[in-house]
Amino acid sequence: MSIKVPSFETHVAWSVIIPIYNRVHLLHETLCSVLAALPLHNNRIRLMVVDDASTDGDVLAVINQLGIKGIEYHRNPTNLGLARNLNRCVALALEDSFVHLLNADDLVDPLFYATMDKHLYESGAKAIFCNNFFLEQSGHLRANEAAQHLPQGFIQEKKGLFIDNYIQCASVCVHTSVYQAVGGFDARFNACVDWHQWKVISTQFNWFFVKQNLCTYRLVDNSHWHTRLLNGENYATILKSLQFHESYLGATAANAAYQRQAYLHGLTILALIRSKKFVALWPNMKVYFQYPIKFTARWWLFKRIVALLLLVWVRKRS
């Protein structure tokens, strides 16, 4: 396969690292998108794939099929899990470089690195992210509306990130010195490990936002995120992460964050009812009533959920 590798003058050093665990069949498309955006001939750029002991395909064979020199391959002897594998990726990065952790099923725009490089050089930022698209399983591409309201530049209201997760991992580039300052990804928050890390970073550093949609996050029904959403683990971990940051947020912002997540969790519960996934309801309901928000709002949502449950039960009986 012939791939035209781009050429642009980079102002910063880059460590582009693709962590992968299974779903190997999607890696080829991801690598092609990176190769169309990254000038590998530059000695200040390092591209590698870190395999967390995948079992459903040959990662090295996919890399070799491209016939491109300069792609490093590292395989863990045993599965480390998401957080520990991300930490290994950061440990492998070039010293004094910007680390881009790109999931093995996500994609970057041909202008991703050139644009981010330019803004990093001009702004002096140490942590940067752009807006993104979501690629649904149906093939439909939609924009990330959560970040549409943000102006380009340094984020002024940093506590907004604690209320809504508008940063996707594929859109983030962070300097190695930042990771060294804040510490590694925390396995205690595995179900939202990247969002928790971005929040930790925001307590010490200023994020710079690029308004362009320069990458694509793939939504997959059988992903780890989707499984954790169904069994309630995702929201339980988000709740634990918010409690971790409560003293930083203060009472007003913390309550807003709790209410936002309780609202989203309520929508998830309604979706579970509509799709008749009743097995997932109990763990989600248990987490839902742990949010420390006003009982009145919770009670209103609870009545709606019970009413819908009864409606579904009646329809099944009739």
C-alpha distance (Angstrom), angle and dihedral (degrees) to the residues before:
residue distance angle dihedral
M1 . . .
S2 3.80 . .
I3 3.81 114.7 .
K4 3.78 122.3 -176.9
V5 3.80 106.6 -139.5
P6 3.82 111.1 -150.1
S7 3.78 126.5 -126.8
F8 3.80 125.8 -141.3
E9 3.76 133.9 147.0
T10 3.80 106.6 -104.0
H11 3.79 118.8 -150.3
V12 3.80 96.1 -169.1
A13 3.80 135.4 40.1
W14 3.81 116.3 -102.4
S15 3.79 133.1 -150.0
V16 3.79 107.5 -173.1
I17 3.79 107.5 -172.3
I18 3.80 126.7 -178.4
P19 3.82 113.7 -160.7
I20 3.79 112.1 -160.7
Y21 3.76 137.1 -175.1
N22 3.82 113.4 170.4
R23 3.82 126.9 -43.2
V24 3.79 83.3 92.6
H25 3.81 91.7 163.0
L26 3.84 89.5 74.2
L27 3.82 95.7 53.2
H28 3.81 95.7 83.1
E29 3.81 92.9 61.9
T30 3.81 91.4 46.3
L31 3.81 93.2 50.9
C32 3.81 91.8 47.6
S33 3.81 90.4 54.0
V34 3.83 90.5 51.1
L35 3.79 93.5 46.9
A36 3.81 89.9 51.6
A37 3.81 89.3 56.6
L38 3.81 106.2 34.1
P39 3.83 128.1 71.6
L40 3.81 98.9 -141.3
H41 3.82 93.2 -176.9
N42 3.83 89.5 76.6
N43 3.82 112.6 97.0
R44 3.83 90.0 -144.8
I45 3.80 90.4 66.1
R46 3.79 126.1 79.5
L47 3.81 124.2 -174.8
M48 3.79 120.0 -171.7
V49 3.79 142.2 161.4
V50 3.82 117.2 -141.7
D51 3.80 111.3 -159.5
D52 3.81 115.2 -157.0
A53 3.83 92.4 -154.0
S54 3.82 97.0 -71.5
T55 3.80 116.1 -159.2
D56 3.81 105.1 -171.3
G57 3.81 100.8 66.4
D58 3.79 148.8 -3.3
V59 3.81 107.3 -85.4
L60 3.80 94.6 -175.5
A61 3.81 91.2 52.7
V62 3.82 90.3 55.5
I63 3.81 90.1 51.8
N64 3.81 93.4 47.0
Q65 3.82 91.9 50.3
L66 3.80 89.0 66.1
G67 3.80 91.7 61.4
I68 3.81 91.9 -146.4
K69 3.79 120.7 140.6
G70 3.77 118.7 -139.5
I71 3.82 101.9 46.7
E72 3.80 108.5 122.5
Y73 3.80 121.2 -150.8
H74 3.80 124.6 -154.0
R75 3.80 123.3 176.8
N76 3.80 124.6 -167.4
P77 3.84 112.2 -132.9
T78 3.83 88.7 -135.1
N79 3.79 134.1 16.4
L80 3.80 109.2 -84.3
G81 3.79 98.1 -174.3
L82 3.79 126.9 -119.5
A83 3.82 102.5 -67.8
R84 3.80 96.4 42.3
N85 3.80 91.7 46.5
L86 3.81 91.0 51.1
N87 3.80 88.5 51.4
R88 3.79 89.8 51.6
C89 3.81 88.9 52.0
V90 3.80 91.3 53.6
A91 3.83 90.6 47.1
L92 3.83 89.4 55.9
A93 3.81 93.6 52.3
L94 3.78 123.3 113.1
E95 3.78 113.4 -94.4
D96 3.82 113.6 -99.1
S97 3.81 93.5 11.7
F98 3.78 138.6 125.2
V99 3.79 111.3 -106.2
H100 3.79 119.6 -142.5
L101 3.81 111.7 -169.9
L102 3.80 105.5 -163.0
N103 3.80 119.0 -174.7
A104 3.79 111.6 -125.6
D105 3.82 92.7 -115.3
D106 3.82 98.3 45.3
L107 3.81 127.9 92.0
V108 3.80 138.2 -141.7
D109 3.79 129.8 -147.2
P110 3.84 117.1 -114.3
L111 3.83 88.0 -112.4
F112 3.83 96.0 47.7
Y113 3.82 100.3 104.0
A114 3.81 96.8 34.8
T115 3.82 91.2 51.6
M116 3.79 96.0 43.9
D117 3.82 90.5 45.1
K118 3.80 90.8 54.0
H119 3.82 94.0 49.8
L120 3.80 93.0 45.2
Y121 3.80 90.7 52.0
E122 3.81 95.0 46.0
S123 3.82 98.0 41.5
G124 3.79 101.5 36.9
A125 3.82 88.6 -135.6
K126 3.80 120.7 161.3
A127 3.82 96.0 -161.2
I128 3.80 123.6 39.3
F129 3.79 139.0 168.0
C130 3.78 136.8 177.4
N131 3.76 134.3 -152.2
N132 3.79 118.1 -91.1
F133 3.77 147.3 -160.2
F134 3.80 125.6 -119.6
L135 3.81 117.1 -135.1
E136 3.80 109.0 -152.4
Q137 3.79 122.6 -151.4
S138 3.81 88.6 -108.2
G139 3.82 89.2 61.1
H140 3.81 93.4 -107.1
L141 3.82 113.9 142.2
R142 3.80 118.7 -148.3
A143 3.80 134.7 172.4
N144 3.80 125.1 -110.2
E145 3.80 98.9 -105.9
A146 3.82 93.4 -176.0
A147 3.81 90.8 75.2
Q148 3.81 98.5 38.7
H149 3.82 92.8 96.2
L150 3.81 93.9 57.3
P151 3.83 118.4 101.2
Q152 3.78 116.8 -134.1
G153 3.79 114.4 -96.3
F154 3.78 136.2 46.1
I155 3.81 113.1 -8.8
Q156 3.79 107.8 -109.1
E157 3.80 99.6 -173.1
K158 3.80 100.5 49.2
K159 3.80 94.6 171.9
G160 3.81 89.1 67.9
L161 3.79 88.2 77.0
F162 3.82 89.2 63.9
I163 3.80 91.5 54.9
D164 3.80 98.0 47.6
N165 3.79 130.7 16.8
Y166 3.79 103.8 -130.7
I167 3.83 95.9 154.4
Q168 3.80 120.2 88.4
C169 3.80 118.9 -162.2
A170 3.81 93.0 -121.5
S171 3.81 90.6 59.9
V172 3.82 97.1 52.9
C173 3.82 129.9 97.8
V174 3.81 117.5 178.7
H175 3.82 130.0 -179.7
T176 3.80 117.3 -117.1
S177 3.82 90.2 -121.2
V178 3.81 89.4 61.5
Y179 3.80 92.6 54.3
Q180 3.79 88.9 47.6
A181 3.81 90.8 52.0
V182 3.81 99.2 46.8
G183 3.80 99.5 33.2
G184 3.78 129.8 -124.0
F185 3.79 133.6 -50.6
D186 3.80 109.2 -66.1
A187 3.82 115.5 -124.7
R188 3.81 90.3 -157.4
F189 3.81 86.5 74.7
N190 3.80 97.3 42.3
A191 3.82 95.4 141.7
C192 3.83 90.8 59.7
V193 3.80 98.7 15.4
D194 3.81 96.9 141.9
W195 3.82 95.4 46.4
H196 3.80 90.3 48.1
Q197 3.82 89.7 52.3
W198 3.82 93.0 49.7
K199 3.82 88.6 52.1
V200 3.81 91.4 49.8
I201 3.80 89.7 50.6
S202 3.81 91.8 49.7
T203 3.82 90.9 58.5
Q204 3.82 89.7 63.7
F205 3.82 107.4 21.2
N206 3.80 138.7 39.7
W207 3.80 118.2 -112.5
F208 3.80 119.6 -138.5
F209 3.82 116.2 -147.9
V210 3.83 125.5 -150.6
K211 3.80 108.8 -160.9
Q212 3.83 96.7 -152.1
N213 3.81 120.0 101.5
L214 3.81 97.7 -118.9
C215 3.81 103.3 157.4
T216 3.80 141.4 33.3
Y217 3.79 127.5 -130.5
R218 3.80 112.8 -154.5
L219 3.82 117.7 -137.1
V220 3.81 111.8 -148.6
D221 3.81 124.1 -179.5
N222 3.81 95.3 -144.5
S223 3.80 95.6 45.5
H224 3.82 122.9 124.7
W225 3.82 88.6 -109.6
H226 3.81 92.1 54.0
T227 3.82 92.1 48.1
R228 3.80 91.6 50.3
L229 3.79 90.2 48.5
L230 3.79 90.6 56.1
N231 3.79 96.3 47.5
G232 3.81 94.9 45.4
E233 3.81 94.8 -114.5
N234 3.79 93.3 115.6
Y235 3.82 94.7 58.2
A236 3.80 92.6 38.9
T237 3.80 89.3 56.6
I238 3.81 93.1 44.8
L239 3.81 88.3 52.8
K240 3.81 90.7 50.5
S241 3.81 90.4 48.9
L242 3.80 91.8 51.5
Q243 3.80 90.2 50.3
F244 3.82 88.2 51.2
H245 3.83 90.3 56.7
E246 3.82 98.3 36.6
S247 3.81 95.6 107.2
Y248 3.83 90.5 52.0
L249 3.80 93.1 48.0
G250 3.78 99.1 47.1
A251 3.81 125.1 -142.8
T252 3.83 99.4 -67.1
A253 3.81 98.5 47.7
A254 3.82 92.1 39.5
N255 3.81 91.5 54.0
A256 3.81 90.7 48.4
A257 3.82 90.0 51.2
Y258 3.81 92.0 48.6
Q259 3.80 91.8 48.5
R260 3.80 92.6 48.6
Q261 3.80 92.8 51.8
A262 3.81 92.2 43.9
Y263 3.82 88.4 53.7
L264 3.82 92.7 49.7
H265 3.79 90.5 44.7
G266 3.80 89.8 52.0
L267 3.81 90.0 53.2
T268 3.81 89.1 50.9
I269 3.80 90.5 52.2
L270 3.81 90.7 50.2
A271 3.81 89.8 50.0
L272 3.81 89.9 51.4
I273 3.81 90.1 52.4
R274 3.79 93.0 48.4
S275 3.81 91.4 49.6
K276 3.84 90.1 45.4
K277 3.80 93.7 -122.7
F278 3.79 91.9 148.3
V279 3.82 94.7 158.4
A280 3.81 89.1 68.3
L281 3.81 94.3 49.4
W282 3.80 99.9 79.7
P283 3.84 98.3 54.9
N284 3.80 90.0 44.4
M285 3.81 92.7 48.7
K286 3.81 90.8 50.0
V287 3.82 90.9 54.9
Y288 3.79 92.8 41.9
F289 3.79 94.2 62.5
Q290 3.81 91.9 51.8
Y291 3.82 93.8 72.0
P292 3.84 108.4 111.9
I293 3.82 95.7 -134.6
K294 3.79 133.0 121.3
F295 3.78 112.6 -61.2
T296 3.81 93.3 -133.9
A297 3.81 94.1 65.1
R298 3.77 90.9 44.6
W299 3.79 92.1 48.2
W300 3.81 91.9 52.2
L301 3.80 91.2 53.4
F302 3.79 91.3 43.8
K303 3.83 91.6 54.7
R304 3.80 90.0 50.2
I305 3.80 91.3 50.7
V306 3.83 93.6 47.4
A307 3.81 90.9 48.1
L308 3.78 90.8 52.6
L309 3.80 91.5 46.8
L310 3.79 90.5 53.4
L311 3.80 91.1 46.8
V312 3.81 91.5 52.5
W313 3.83 90.7 46.5
V314 3.82 92.2 50.8
R315 3.79 92.2 48.6
K316 3.80 91.3 50.0
R317 3.81 90.0 50.8
S318 3.80 94.8 47.9
